[in-house]
Amino acid sequence: GLSYTWIFNNKTLHVQEDSRRFVSQETGNLYIAKVEPSDVGNYTCVVTNPKAEQSVQGPPTPLTLRSDGVMGEYEPKIEVRFPETTYVAKGSSVKLECFALGK
């Protein structure tokens, strides 16, 4: 079990599971829908291994708004990266992630 957190402009960003932000606990990816000016800044992923009591911080990734405000339209696409088979012990929980992209 690795855990993923994000730092936003040198402050820990507590991402809430809502309609705009989501952190994949499978990949560590941060998804932001409907980007707002307040989202602009530097994002840094921190991966923690609780058993080893170690954390690794990645390089900052800048997020900027396009000056022309145009992204274009593209067809909807379902973004999934499931393994071919998912094994789960009886009585345990499983979380499958599915993302719809498009406009």
C-alpha positions, 0 to 999 in steps of 0.5 A: 500500500502506497499512498499519494498526496499532492502539494500545491505551491508548497502547501499540502493540497487536501483533495476532496472527492468531489465533482472537480478533483480526484486523486487516483489511489491506483496511479497517483494521478490528480484529475481536475475538471473545469479548471479555474484560475485558483487551480493555477500553480505548481503541483508536486506528487508525494508517494508514501510507503507507510510500511517503510516509513518513507516518502518520495517527492516528485518534481513540480509540474506547473499548471497554467491556463491557455491565454486563448481560452480554446481547447477545442472539442473532442469526442467523449472517451472512457479512460480505464486502465483495469487489469485483465482480471481483478481478484478480491477476497470475499468480504473485502472492498474493491474500488474500480476507477473510470474516467470520462473525458471529452466535451 
